Amino acid sequence: MDGHVGDRVRQLHRGANVAAHLEAPARDGEREADLRYVRVAAIAGTETTEYLGRERIAYQVFADAEAGLSALQKGRIDALVYDRPLLLWLVNERFSGSLRVLDGTFDSQVYAIALPQGSELRMSIDLALLDAIRSDWWRETLVAYLGPG
């Protein structure tokens, strides 16, 4: 393994984002490319495993994020790829000080709310969601659960 890549990934800790033991800054796209050269893990049954498969990135599977983060903390893997909001919360709550979530995401995912065709609720839900995500309450909630940034 290239020393530069290995050093950066050991200090690393993520739609998908990467958790690892990294401190050295990386250029855009470099962390994703680094995944081809390190021991990567994902959570069984998630979109992340499909993404890694499509990108031909080898990975091992863990039953849940805590098991993957524990393996990362113990040095059995170099990076855990998973949903950024969930990684931020878990690392902040259970692994702060030993792991960190890297900046940036890849393979963004979009979520939606399904309503019956022509539903009268559509406009009121759209407006309520816009009001919520533009509010101070929303920003404070994100920081409280996911940390700054």
N, CA, C and O atoms as a GROMACS GRO file, in nm:
protein
  596
    1MET      N    1   0.085  -0.118   0.000
    1MET     CA    2   0.000   0.000   0.000
    1MET      C    3   0.089   0.124   0.000
    1MET      O    4   0.185   0.130   0.077
    2ASP      N    5   0.060   0.221  -0.083
    2ASP     CA    6   0.131   0.347  -0.091
    2ASP      C    7   0.132   0.413   0.048
    2ASP      O    8   0.028   0.426   0.111
    3GLY      N    9   0.251   0.455   0.096
    3GLY     CA   10   0.263   0.514   0.229
    3GLY      C   11   0.175   0.636   0.248
    3GLY      O   12   0.114   0.653   0.354
    4HIS      N   13   0.168   0.722   0.145
    4HIS     CA   14   0.086   0.843   0.154
    4HIS      C   15  -0.061   0.808   0.176
    4HIS      O   16  -0.126   0.864   0.264
    5VAL      N   17  -0.112   0.716   0.096
    5VAL     CA   18  -0.253   0.676   0.109
    5VAL      C   19  -0.275   0.608   0.244
    5VAL      O   20  -0.372   0.641   0.313
    6GLY      N   21  -0.188   0.516   0.281
    6GLY     CA   22  -0.203   0.444   0.408
    6GLY      C   23  -0.199   0.538   0.526
    6GLY      O   24  -0.281   0.525   0.617
    7ASP      N   25  -0.106   0.632   0.528
    7ASP     CA   26  -0.099   0.728   0.638
    7ASP      C   27  -0.227   0.808   0.649
    7ASP      O   28  -0.279   0.829   0.758
    8ARG      N   29  -0.278   0.852   0.534
    8ARG     CA   30  -0.399   0.934   0.535
    8ARG      C   31  -0.518   0.851   0.583
    8ARG      O   32  -0.600   0.902   0.659
    9VAL      N   33  -0.528   0.726   0.542
    9VAL     CA   34  -0.644   0.646   0.579
    9VAL      C   35  -0.638   0.605   0.725
    9VAL      O   36  -0.743   0.597   0.789
   10ARG      N   37  -0.523   0.579   0.779
   10ARG     CA   38  -0.516   0.543   0.920
   10ARG      C   39  -0.565   0.659   1.008
   10ARG      O   40  -0.615   0.636   1.118
   11GLN      N   41  -0.552   0.781   0.960
   11GLN     CA   42  -0.597   0.896   1.036
   11GLN      C   43  -0.744   0.928   1.005
   11GLN      O   44  -0.802   1.007   1.079
   12LEU      N   45  -0.811   0.871   0.898
   12LEU     CA   46  -0.953   0.887   0.856
   12LEU      C   47  -1.053   0.829   0.952
   12LEU      O   48  -1.018   0.754   1.044
   13HIS      N   49  -1.159   0.857   0.935
   13HIS     CA   50  -1.264   0.776   0.998
   13HIS      C   51  -1.388   0.768   0.905
   13HIS      O   52  -1.488   0.704   0.941
   14ARG      N   53  -1.948   0.969   0.677
   14ARG     CA   54  -1.998   0.963   0.565
   14ARG      C   55  -2.108   0.971   0.577
   14ARG      O   56  -2.182   0.967   0.479
   15GLY      N   57  -2.578   1.106   0.051
   15GLY     CA   58  -2.540   0.998   0.085
   15GLY      C   59  -2.463   0.895   0.141
   15GLY      O   60  -2.515   0.831   0.233
   16ALA      N   61  -2.324   0.858   0.096
   16ALA     CA   62  -2.229   0.778   0.172
   16ALA      C   63  -2.115   0.868   0.215
   16ALA      O   64  -2.082   0.966   0.147
   17ASN      N   65  -2.058   0.835   0.324
   17ASN     CA   66  -1.947   0.911   0.379
   17ASN      C   67  -1.851   0.812   0.440
   17ASN      O   68  -1.886   0.695   0.456
   18VAL      N   69  -1.732   0.856   0.475
   18VAL     CA   70  -1.630   0.766   0.527
   18VAL      C   71  -1.598   0.801   0.672
   18VAL      O   72  -1.580   0.918   0.706
   19ALA      N   73  -1.592   0.700   0.756
   19ALA     CA   74  -1.544   0.715   0.893
   19ALA      C   75  -1.411   0.643   0.901
   19ALA      O   76  -1.397   0.532   0.850
   20ALA      N   77  -1.312   0.704   0.964
   20ALA     CA   78  -1.181   0.641   0.980
   20ALA      C   79  -1.096   0.721   1.077
   20ALA      O   80  -1.148   0.801   1.154
   21HIS      N   81  -0.963   0.700   1.074
   21HIS     CA   82  -0.873   0.765   1.168
   21HIS      C   83  -0.785   0.873   1.102
   21HIS      O   84  -0.670   0.885   1.143
   22LEU      N   85  -0.831   0.953   1.004
   22LEU     CA   86  -0.746   1.047   0.929
   22LEU      C   87  -0.747   1.191   0.978
   22LEU      O   88  -0.850   1.240   1.024
   23GLU      N   89  -0.634   1.257   0.970
   23GLU     CA   90  -0.626   1.400   0.999
   23GLU      C   91  -0.573   1.478   0.879
   23GLU      O   92  -0.607   1.595   0.862
   24ALA      N   93  -0.492   1.416   0.796
   24ALA     CA   94  -0.433   1.486   0.682
   24ALA      C   95  -0.542   1.524   0.582
   24ALA      O   96  -0.629   1.443   0.550
   25PRO      N   97  -0.536   1.649   0.531
   25PRO     CA   98  -0.636   1.688   0.432
   25PRO      C   99  -0.616   1.612   0.302
   25PRO      O  100  -0.505   1.572   0.268
   26ALA      N  101  -0.724   1.594   0.229
   26ALA     CA  102  -0.718   1.526   0.100
   26ALA      C  103  -0.790   1.613  -0.004
   26ALA      O  104  -0.882   1.688   0.030
   27ARG      N  105  -0.746   1.602  -0.129
   27ARG     CA  106  -0.813   1.676  -0.236
   27ARG      C  107  -0.948   1.612  -0.265
   27ARG      O  108  -0.970   1.496  -0.234
   28ASP      N  109  -1.040   1.691  -0.325
   28ASP     CA  110  -1.172   1.639  -0.360
   28ASP      C  111  -1.158   1.512  -0.442
   28ASP      O  112  -1.078   1.505  -0.535
   29GLY      N  113  -1.235   1.411  -0.408
   29GLY     CA  114  -1.236   1.285  -0.480
   29GLY      C  115  -1.125   1.190  -0.439
   29GLY      O  116  -1.132   1.072  -0.471
   30GLU      N  117  -1.024   1.240  -0.370
   30GLU     CA  118  -0.911   1.156  -0.334
   30GLU      C  119  -0.951   1.050  -0.231
   30GLU      O  120  -0.907   0.935  -0.242
   31ARG      N  121  -1.031   1.085  -0.134
   31ARG     CA  122  -1.070   0.987  -0.033
   31ARG      C  123  -1.149   0.872  -0.094
   31ARG      O  124  -1.128   0.756  -0.058
   32GLU      N  125  -1.238   0.904  -0.185
   32GLU     CA  126  -1.315   0.799  -0.250
   32GLU      C  127  -1.221   0.708  -0.328
   32GLU      O  128  -1.236   0.586  -0.322
   33ALA      N  129  -1.126   0.764  -0.399
   33ALA     CA  130  -1.030   0.683  -0.474
   33ALA      C  131  -0.944   0.599  -0.380
   33ALA      O  132  -0.906   0.487  -0.414
   34ASP      N  133  -0.913   0.651  -0.262
   34ASP     CA  134  -0.832   0.578  -0.164
   34ASP      C  135  -0.900   0.448  -0.119
   34ASP      O  136  -0.832   0.355  -0.077
   35LEU      N  137  -1.032   0.442  -0.128
   35LEU     CA  138  -1.104   0.324  -0.082
   35LEU      C  139  -1.059   0.198  -0.156
   35LEU      O  140  -1.074   0.088  -0.103
   36ARG      N  141  -1.006   0.212  -0.274
   36ARG     CA  142  -0.960   0.096  -0.350
   36ARG      C  143  -0.834   0.034  -0.290
   36ARG      O  144  -0.800  -0.079  -0.325
   37TYR      N  145  -0.766   0.106  -0.202
   37TYR     CA  146  -0.636   0.062  -0.152
   37TYR      C  147  -0.635   0.032  -0.002
   37TYR      O  148  -0.528   0.009   0.056
   38VAL      N  149  -0.751   0.033   0.061
   38VAL     CA  150  -0.757   0.010   0.205
   38VAL      C  151  -0.865  -0.094   0.238
   38VAL      O  152  -0.943  -0.133   0.151
   39ARG      N  153  -0.868  -0.137   0.362
   39ARG     CA  154  -0.970  -0.232   0.407
   39ARG      C  155  -1.098  -0.156   0.438
   39ARG      O  156  -1.106  -0.083   0.537
   40VAL      N  157  -1.198  -0.175   0.354
   40VAL     CA  158  -1.325  -0.101   0.361
   40VAL      C  159  -1.433  -0.191   0.417
   40VAL      O  160  -1.432  -0.312   0.395
   41ALA      N  161  -1.527  -0.131   0.489
   41ALA     CA  162  -1.643  -0.205   0.540
   41ALA      C  163  -1.769  -0.126   0.511
   41ALA      O  164  -1.767  -0.004   0.492
   42ALA      N  165  -1.881  -0.199   0.509
   42ALA     CA  166  -2.014  -0.139   0.490
   42ALA      C  167  -2.111  -0.219   0.576
   42ALA      O  168  -2.077  -0.325   0.629
   43ILE      N  169  -2.232  -0.168   0.588
   43ILE     CA  170  -2.336  -0.233   0.667
   43ILE      C  171  -2.424  -0.316   0.574
   43ILE      O  172  -2.466  -0.269   0.469
   44ALA      N  173  -2.451  -0.439   0.615
   44ALA     CA  174  -2.530  -0.533   0.535
   44ALA      C  175  -2.666  -0.473   0.499
   44ALA      O  176  -2.730  -0.409   0.581
   45GLY      N  177  -2.707  -0.496   0.376
   45GLY     CA  178  -2.840  -0.457   0.332
   45GLY      C  179  -2.860  -0.309   0.305
   45GLY      O  180  -2.974  -0.264   0.294
   46THR      N  181  -2.753  -0.233   0.295
   46THR     CA  182  -2.765  -0.089   0.271
   46THR      C  183  -2.732  -0.054   0.126
   46THR      O  184  -2.672  -0.134   0.054
   47GLU      N  185  -2.772   0.064   0.086
   47GLU     CA  186  -2.739   0.116  -0.046
   47GLU      C  187  -2.588   0.125  -0.063
   47GLU      O  188  -2.537   0.113  -0.175
   48THR      N  189  -2.515   0.145   0.046
   48THR     CA  190  -2.370   0.156   0.040
   48THR      C  191  -2.306   0.032  -0.021
   48THR      O  192  -2.211   0.044  -0.099
   49THR      N  193  -2.356  -0.087   0.013
   49THR     CA  194  -2.297  -0.209  -0.043
   49THR      C  195  -2.320  -0.214  -0.195
   49THR      O  196  -2.234  -0.260  -0.269
   50GLU      N  197  -2.436  -0.166  -0.240
   50GLU     CA  198  -2.461  -0.161  -0.384
   50GLU      C  199  -2.366  -0.062  -0.452
   50GLU      O  200  -2.312  -0.091  -0.559
   51TYR      N  201  -2.346   0.053  -0.388
   51TYR     CA  202  -2.256   0.154  -0.443
   51TYR      C  203  -2.113   0.098  -0.454
   51TYR      O  204  -2.049   0.109  -0.558
   52LEU      N  205  -2.064   0.039  -0.346
   52LEU     CA  206  -1.928  -0.015  -0.347
   52LEU      C  207  -1.914  -0.125  -0.452
   52LEU      O  208  -1.811  -0.134  -0.520
   53GLY      N  209  -2.016  -0.206  -0.466
   53GLY     CA  210  -2.014  -0.309  -0.570
   53GLY      C  211  -2.008  -0.250  -0.710
   53GLY      O  212  -1.930  -0.296  -0.794
   54ARG      N  213  -2.090  -0.148  -0.736
   54ARG     CA  214  -2.090  -0.081  -0.868
   54ARG      C  215  -1.953  -0.022  -0.899
   54ARG      O  216  -1.907  -0.024  -1.013
   55GLU      N  217  -1.890   0.032  -0.795
   55GLU     CA  218  -1.759   0.097  -0.813
   55GLU      C  219  -1.643  -0.002  -0.806
   55GLU      O  220  -1.527   0.036  -0.819
   56ARG      N  221  -1.676  -0.130  -0.787
   56ARG     CA  222  -1.576  -0.237  -0.778
   56ARG      C  223  -1.475  -0.212  -0.667
   56ARG      O  224  -1.355  -0.232  -0.685
   57ILE      N  225  -1.526  -0.168  -0.554
   57ILE     CA  226  -1.444  -0.147  -0.435
   57ILE      C  227  -1.470  -0.265  -0.341
   57ILE      O  228  -1.584  -0.288  -0.301
   58ALA      N  229  -1.365  -0.338  -0.307
   58ALA     CA  230  -1.379  -0.454  -0.218
   58ALA      C  231  -1.417  -0.406  -0.078
   58ALA      O  232  -1.369  -0.302  -0.032
   59TYR      N  233  -1.503  -0.481  -0.011
   59TYR     CA  234  -1.547  -0.443   0.124
   59TYR      C  235  -1.588  -0.566   0.202
   59TYR      O  236  -1.623  -0.670   0.145
   60GLN      N  237  -1.582  -0.554   0.335
   60GLN     CA  238  -1.638  -0.655   0.422
   60GLN      C  239  -1.768  -0.601   0.481
   60GLN      O  240  -1.789  -0.480   0.487
   61VAL      N  241  -1.854  -0.691   0.523
   61VAL     CA  242  -1.987  -0.652   0.569
   61VAL      C  243  -1.998  -0.670   0.720
   61VAL      O  244  -1.950  -0.769   0.776
   62PHE      N  245  -2.062  -0.574   0.786
   62PHE     CA  246  -2.095  -0.582   0.928
   62PHE      C  247  -2.246  -0.574   0.943
   62PHE      O  248  -2.314  -0.514   0.860
   63ALA      N  249  -2.296  -0.635   1.048
   63ALA     CA  250  -2.441  -0.640   1.071
   63ALA      C  251  -2.498  -0.503   1.103
   63ALA      O  252  -2.612  -0.474   1.066
   64ASP      N  253  -2.421  -0.417   1.171
   64ASP     CA  254  -2.469  -0.284   1.207
   64ASP      C  255  -2.351  -0.188   1.216
   64ASP      O  256  -2.235  -0.228   1.216
   65ALA      N  257  -2.384  -0.059   1.223
   65ALA     CA  258  -2.281   0.045   1.222
   65ALA      C  259  -2.192   0.040   1.345
   65ALA      O  260  -2.072   0.064   1.335
   66GLU      N  261  -2.248   0.008   1.460
   66GLU     CA  262  -2.164   0.002   1.581
   66GLU      C  263  -2.057  -0.106   1.569
   66GLU      O  264  -1.943  -0.084   1.609
   67ALA      N  265  -2.093  -0.221   1.513
   67ALA     CA  266  -1.995  -0.328   1.493
   67ALA      C  267  -1.886  -0.282   1.397
   67ALA      O  268  -1.768  -0.308   1.420
   68GLY      N  269  -1.925  -0.212   1.290
   68GLY     CA  270  -1.827  -0.161   1.195
   68GLY      C  271  -1.737  -0.055   1.257
   68GLY      O  272  -1.616  -0.057   1.235
   69LEU      N  273  -1.794   0.036   1.334
   69LEU     CA  274  -1.714   0.139   1.400
   69LEU      C  275  -1.621   0.079   1.505
   69LEU      O  276  -1.509   0.127   1.522
   70SER      N  277  -1.665  -0.024   1.574
   70SER     CA  278  -1.578  -0.093   1.672
   70SER      C  279  -1.460  -0.157   1.601
   70SER      O  280  -1.346  -0.149   1.648
   71ALA      N  281  -1.486  -0.221   1.486
   71ALA     CA  282  -1.378  -0.282   1.408
   71ALA      C  283  -1.280  -0.175   1.361
   71ALA      O  284  -1.159  -0.196   1.361
   72LEU      N  285  -1.332  -0.060   1.320
   72LEU     CA  286  -1.249   0.052   1.277
   72LEU      C  287  -1.162   0.100   1.392
   72LEU      O  288  -1.042   0.123   1.376
   73GLN      N  289  -1.223   0.116   1.507
   73GLN     CA  290  -1.152   0.162   1.626
   73GLN      C  291  -1.039   0.066   1.664
   73GLN      O  292  -0.933   0.108   1.710
   74LYS      N  293  -1.062  -0.064   1.646
   74LYS     CA  294  -0.963  -0.167   1.680
   74LYS      C  295  -0.860  -0.189   1.570
   74LYS      O  296  -0.768  -0.269   1.587
   75GLY      N  297  -0.876  -0.119   1.457
   75GLY     CA  298  -0.779  -0.131   1.348
   75GLY      C  299  -0.799  -0.252   1.258
   75GLY      O  300  -0.711  -0.284   1.179
   76ARG      N  301  -0.912  -0.320   1.267
   76ARG     CA  302  -0.938  -0.436   1.182
   76ARG      C  303  -0.980  -0.394   1.041
   76ARG      O  304  -0.968  -0.472   0.947
   77ILE      N  305  -1.030  -0.272   1.026
   77ILE     CA  306  -1.060  -0.212   0.896
   77ILE      C  307  -1.002  -0.072   0.895
   77ILE      O  308  -0.967  -0.017   1.000
   78ASP      N  309  -0.991  -0.014   0.776
   78ASP     CA  310  -0.937   0.121   0.764
   78ASP      C  311  -1.043   0.227   0.743
   78ASP      O  312  -1.020   0.345   0.772
   79ALA      N  313  -1.160   0.187   0.692
   79ALA     CA  314  -1.266   0.284   0.664
   79ALA      C  315  -1.401   0.214   0.667
   79ALA      O  316  -1.416   0.101   0.620
   80LEU      N  317  -1.500   0.283   0.722
   80LEU     CA  318  -1.638   0.237   0.719
   80LEU      C  319  -1.717   0.335   0.634
   80LEU      O  320  -1.716   0.455   0.663
   81VAL      N  321  -1.784   0.287   0.531
   81VAL     CA  322  -1.863   0.372   0.443
   81VAL      C  323  -2.010   0.350   0.480
   81VAL      O  324  -2.059   0.237   0.481
   82TYR      N  325  -2.080   0.461   0.509
   82TYR     CA  326  -2.218   0.451   0.556
   82TYR      C  327  -2.284   0.588   0.544
   82TYR      O  328  -2.220   0.684   0.501
   83ASP      N  329  -2.411   0.598   0.579
   83ASP     CA  330  -2.485   0.725   0.571
   83ASP      C  331  -2.424   0.829   0.663
   83ASP      O  332  -2.402   0.804   0.782
   84ARG      N  333  -2.397   0.946   0.608
   84ARG     CA  334  -2.332   1.054   0.684
   84ARG      C  335  -2.406   1.091   0.813
   84ARG      O  336  -2.343   1.096   0.918
   85PRO      N  337  -2.537   1.117   0.809
   85PRO     CA  338  -2.604   1.157   0.934
   85PRO      C  339  -2.594   1.051   1.044
   85PRO      O  340  -2.576   1.084   1.161
   86LEU      N  341  -2.606   0.926   1.006
   86LEU     CA  342  -2.596   0.819   1.106
   86LEU      C  343  -2.454   0.806   1.159
   86LEU      O  344  -2.435   0.786   1.279
   87LEU      N  345  -2.354   0.817   1.071
   87LEU     CA  346  -2.216   0.813   1.117
   87LEU      C  347  -2.186   0.929   1.211
   87LEU      O  348  -2.124   0.910   1.315
   88LEU      N  349  -2.230   1.049   1.175
   88LEU     CA  350  -2.205   1.165   1.260
   88LEU      C  351  -2.262   1.144   1.400
   88LEU      O  352  -2.196   1.172   1.499
   89TRP      N  353  -2.384   1.095   1.407
   89TRP     CA  354  -2.448   1.075   1.537
   89TRP      C  355  -2.376   0.967   1.616
   89TRP      O  356  -2.343   0.988   1.733
   90LEU      N  357  -2.350   0.852   1.555
   90LEU     CA  358  -2.286   0.742   1.627
   90LEU      C  359  -2.145   0.778   1.674
   90LEU      O  360  -2.108   0.749   1.788
   91VAL      N  361  -2.068   0.840   1.588
   91VAL     CA  362  -1.931   0.878   1.626
   91VAL      C  363  -1.936   0.980   1.738
   91VAL      O  364  -1.859   0.970   1.834
   92ASN      N  365  -2.024   1.078   1.728
   92ASN     CA  366  -2.036   1.180   1.831
   92ASN      C  367  -2.080   1.119   1.964
   92ASN      O  368  -2.027   1.156   2.069
   93GLU      N  369  -2.176   1.027   1.961
   93GLU     CA  370  -2.231   0.969   2.084
   93GLU      C  371  -2.143   0.860   2.145
   93GLU      O  372  -2.133   0.853   2.268
   94ARG      N  373  -2.080   0.776   2.063
   94ARG     CA  374  -2.016   0.656   2.117
   94ARG      C  375  -1.868   0.642   2.086
   94ARG      O  376  -1.800   0.560   2.149
   95PHE      N  377  -1.817   0.720   1.991
   95PHE     CA  378  -1.678   0.701   1.951
   95PHE      C  379  -1.601   0.833   1.943
   95PHE      O  380  -1.495   0.839   1.881
   96SER      N  381  -1.653   0.939   2.005
   96SER     CA  382  -1.584   1.068   1.994
   96SER      C  383  -1.449   1.058   2.064
   96SER      O  384  -1.435   0.993   2.167
   97GLY      N  385  -1.352   1.122   2.005
   97GLY     CA  386  -1.217   1.116   2.059
   97GLY      C  387  -1.132   1.009   1.994
   97GLY      O  388  -1.010   1.020   1.993
   98SER      N  389  -1.195   0.905   1.939
   98SER     CA  390  -1.115   0.800   1.876
   98SER      C  391  -1.140   0.790   1.725
   98SER      O  392  -1.052   0.746   1.651
   99LEU      N  393  -1.258   0.830   1.680
   99LEU     CA  394  -1.290   0.826   1.538
   99LEU      C  395  -1.350   0.959   1.498
   99LEU      O  396  -1.400   1.035   1.582
  100ARG      N  397  -1.346   0.987   1.369
  100ARG     CA  398  -1.413   1.106   1.318
  100ARG      C  399  -1.469   1.078   1.181
  100ARG      O  400  -1.422   0.989   1.110
  101VAL      N  401  -1.571   1.154   1.144
  101VAL     CA  402  -1.633   1.143   1.013
  101VAL      C  403  -1.568   1.246   0.922
  101VAL      O  404  -1.559   1.363   0.956
  102LEU      N  405  -1.525   1.200   0.807
  102LEU     CA  406  -1.458   1.290   0.714
  102LEU      C  407  -1.557   1.384   0.648
  102LEU      O  408  -1.675   1.351   0.633
  103ASP      N  409  -1.510   1.500   0.609
  103ASP     CA  410  -1.591   1.594   0.534
  103ASP      C  411  -1.619   1.536   0.396
  103ASP      O  412  -1.544   1.453   0.345
  104GLY      N  413  -1.726   1.581   0.338
  104GLY     CA  414  -1.761   1.542   0.202
  104GLY      C  415  -1.843   1.415   0.197
  104GLY      O  416  -1.839   1.332   0.288
  105THR      N  417  -1.916   1.402   0.090
  105THR     CA  418  -1.997   1.283   0.067
  105THR      C  419  -1.981   1.240  -0.077
  105THR      O  420  -1.934   1.317  -0.161
  106PHE      N  421  -2.020   1.118  -0.105
  106PHE     CA  422  -2.029   1.070  -0.242
  106PHE      C  423  -2.149   0.978  -0.248
  106PHE      O  424  -2.196   0.930  -0.145
  107ASP      N  425  -2.199   0.955  -0.366
  107ASP     CA  426  -2.320   0.875  -0.386
  107ASP      C  427  -2.436   0.930  -0.304
  107ASP      O  428  -2.496   0.859  -0.224
  108SER      N  429  -2.467   1.057  -0.325
  108SER     CA  430  -2.578   1.120  -0.254
  108SER      C  431  -2.708   1.047  -0.283
  108SER      O  432  -2.729   0.995  -0.392
  109GLN      N  433  -2.795   1.044  -0.184
  109GLN     CA  434  -2.924   0.977  -0.197
  109GLN      C  435  -3.035   1.078  -0.170
  109GLN      O  436  -3.021   1.166  -0.086
  110VAL      N  437  -3.144   1.062  -0.242
  110VAL     CA  438  -3.258   1.152  -0.229
  110VAL      C  439  -3.373   1.074  -0.166
  110VAL      O  440  -3.399   0.960  -0.203
  111TYR      N  441  -3.441   1.137  -0.072
  111TYR     CA  442  -3.556   1.076  -0.007
  111TYR      C  443  -3.681   1.153  -0.046
  111TYR      O  444  -3.673   1.271  -0.080
  112ALA      N  445  -3.796   1.087  -0.040
  112ALA     CA  446  -3.921   1.152  -0.081
  112ALA      C  447  -4.036   1.107   0.009
  112ALA      O  448  -4.025   1.008   0.081
  113ILE      N  449  -4.144   1.181   0.002
  113ILE     CA  450  -4.268   1.145   0.070
  113ILE      C  451  -4.368   1.112  -0.039
  113ILE      O  452  -4.389   1.192  -0.131
  114ALA      N  453  -4.431   0.996  -0.032
  114ALA     CA  454  -4.529   0.956  -0.133
  114ALA      C  455  -4.669   0.994  -0.087
  114ALA      O  456  -4.708   0.969   0.027
  115LEU      N  457  -4.744   1.054  -0.178
  115LEU     CA  458  -4.884   1.091  -0.155
  115LEU      C  459  -4.968   1.040  -0.271
  115LEU      O  460  -4.916   1.019  -0.380
  116PRO      N  461  -5.095   1.019  -0.248
  116PRO     CA  462  -5.181   0.979  -0.360
  116PRO      C  463  -5.184   1.089  -0.467
  116PRO      O  464  -5.170   1.207  -0.435
  117GLN      N  465  -5.202   1.049  -0.592
  117GLN     CA  466  -5.213   1.144  -0.703
  117GLN      C  467  -5.317   1.251  -0.670
  117GLN      O  468  -5.428   1.218  -0.629
  118GLY      N  469  -5.283   1.378  -0.688
  118GLY     CA  470  -5.376   1.487  -0.667
  118GLY      C  471  -5.407   1.518  -0.522
  118GLY      O  472  -5.505   1.587  -0.493
  119SER      N  473  -5.327   1.469  -0.429
  119SER     CA  474  -5.353   1.489  -0.286
  119SER      C  475  -5.356   1.638  -0.250
  119SER      O  476  -5.271   1.716  -0.294
  120GLU      N  477  -5.453   1.675  -0.170
  120GLU     CA  478  -5.464   1.813  -0.123
  120GLU      C  479  -5.357   1.843  -0.017
  120GLU      O  480  -5.334   1.960   0.016
  121LEU      N  481  -5.291   1.741   0.034
  121LEU     CA  482  -5.187   1.760   0.135
  121LEU      C  483  -5.054   1.806   0.076
  121LEU      O  484  -4.971   1.862   0.148
  122ARG      N  485  -5.033   1.785  -0.053
  122ARG     CA  486  -4.904   1.812  -0.114
  122ARG      C  487  -4.854   1.953  -0.088
  122ARG      O  488  -4.741   1.970  -0.041
  123MET      N  489  -4.933   2.054  -0.116
  123MET     CA  490  -4.888   2.192  -0.101
  123MET      C  491  -4.859   2.225   0.046
  123MET      O  492  -4.758   2.288   0.075
  124SER      N  493  -4.945   2.183   0.136
  124SER     CA  494  -4.923   2.216   0.278
  124SER      C  495  -4.799   2.143   0.333
  124SER      O  496  -4.727   2.199   0.415
  125ILE      N  497  -4.776   2.020   0.288
  125ILE     CA  498  -4.654   1.949   0.330
  125ILE      C  499  -4.531   2.016   0.274
  125ILE      O  500  -4.433   2.036   0.346
  126ASP      N  501  -4.533   2.053   0.145
  126ASP     CA  502  -4.420   2.124   0.084
  126ASP      C  503  -4.386   2.251   0.160
  126ASP      O  504  -4.270   2.277   0.191
  127LEU      N  505  -4.488   2.330   0.190
  127LEU     CA  506  -4.466   2.457   0.261
  127LEU      C  507  -4.414   2.434   0.403
  127LEU      O  508  -4.325   2.505   0.449
  128ALA      N  509  -4.468   2.335   0.471
  128ALA     CA  510  -4.423   2.304   0.608
  128ALA      C  511  -4.277   2.258   0.608
  128ALA      O  512  -4.200   2.299   0.695
  129LEU      N  513  -4.240   2.174   0.512
  129LEU     CA  514  -4.102   2.129   0.503
  129LEU      C  515  -4.007   2.244   0.473
  129LEU      O  516  -3.900   2.254   0.533
  130LEU      N  517  -4.046   2.332   0.380
  130LEU     CA  518  -3.962   2.448   0.349
  130LEU      C  519  -3.946   2.539   0.471
  130LEU      O  520  -3.836   2.585   0.500
  131ASP      N  521  -4.055   2.565   0.542
  131ASP     CA  522  -4.047   2.647   0.663
  131ASP      C  523  -3.953   2.583   0.765
  131ASP      O  524  -3.871   2.652   0.826
  132ALA      N  525  -3.965   2.453   0.782
  132ALA     CA  526  -3.883   2.383   0.881
  132ALA      C  527  -3.735   2.389   0.846
  132ALA      O  528  -3.653   2.424   0.932
  133ILE      N  529  -3.698   2.356   0.723
  133ILE     CA  530  -3.556   2.349   0.690
  133ILE      C  531  -3.490   2.486   0.675
  133ILE      O  532  -3.367   2.496   0.669
  134ARG      N  533  -3.570   2.592   0.670
  134ARG     CA  534  -3.515   2.728   0.666
  134ARG      C  535  -3.509   2.792   0.805
  134ARG      O  536  -3.463   2.906   0.818
  135SER      N  537  -3.553   2.722   0.905
  135SER     CA  538  -3.564   2.780   1.040
  135SER      C  539  -3.437   2.763   1.123
  135SER      O  540  -3.355   2.675   1.096
  136ASP      N  541  -3.423   2.848   1.223
  136ASP     CA  542  -3.315   2.834   1.320
  136ASP      C  543  -3.328   2.700   1.393
  136ASP      O  544  -3.228   2.636   1.423
  137TRP      N  545  -3.452   2.658   1.422
  137TRP     CA  546  -3.475   2.531   1.490
  137TRP      C  547  -3.411   2.416   1.413
  137TRP      O  548  -3.348   2.330   1.474
  138TRP      N  549  -3.425   2.415   1.281
  138TRP     CA  550  -3.368   2.308   1.199
  138TRP      C  551  -3.216   2.307   1.210
  138TRP      O  552  -3.156   2.201   1.229
  139ARG      N  553  -3.153   2.424   1.197
  139ARG     CA  554  -3.007   2.431   1.207
  139ARG      C  555  -2.960   2.388   1.345
  139ARG      O  556  -2.861   2.315   1.356
  140GLU      N  557  -3.029   2.431   1.449
  140GLU     CA  558  -2.992   2.391   1.586
  140GLU      C  559  -3.010   2.240   1.606
  140GLU      O  560  -2.928   2.176   1.673
  141THR      N  561  -3.115   2.184   1.549
  141THR     CA  562  -3.138   2.041   1.560
  141THR      C  563  -3.028   1.961   1.488
  141THR      O  564  -2.979   1.861   1.540
  142LEU      N  565  -2.991   2.007   1.370
  142LEU     CA  566  -2.881   1.939   1.297
  142LEU      C  567  -2.753   1.940   1.378
  142LEU      O  568  -2.686   1.838   1.390
  143VAL      N  569  -2.718   2.055   1.435
  143VAL     CA  570  -2.597   2.064   1.516
  143VAL      C  571  -2.608   1.975   1.640
  143VAL      O  572  -2.511   1.908   1.676
  144ALA      N  573  -2.724   1.976   1.705
  144ALA     CA  574  -2.742   1.896   1.826
  144ALA      C  575  -2.724   1.746   1.799
  144ALA      O  576  -2.664   1.675   1.880
  145TYR      N  577  -2.775   1.698   1.687
  145TYR     CA  578  -2.769   1.555   1.659
  145TYR      C  579  -2.648   1.513   1.576
  145TYR      O  580  -2.595   1.403   1.593
  146LEU      N  581  -2.604   1.602   1.487
  146LEU     CA  582  -2.498   1.564   1.395
  146LEU      C  583  -2.366   1.637   1.417
  146LEU      O  584  -2.265   1.604   1.355
  147GLY      N  585  -2.367   1.737   1.504
  147GLY     CA  586  -2.246   1.815   1.529
  147GLY      C  587  -2.231   1.927   1.429
  147GLY      O  588  -2.303   1.931   1.329
  148PRO      N  589  -2.138   2.020   1.455
  148PRO     CA  590  -2.118   2.131   1.363
  148PRO      C  591  -2.063   2.083   1.230
  148PRO      O  592  -1.994   1.982   1.221
  149GLY      N  593  -2.095   2.160   1.124
  149GLY     CA  594  -2.041   2.130   0.991
  149GLY      C  595  -2.130   2.041   0.919
  149GLY      O  596  -2.102   2.005   0.805
   0.00000   0.00000   0.00000
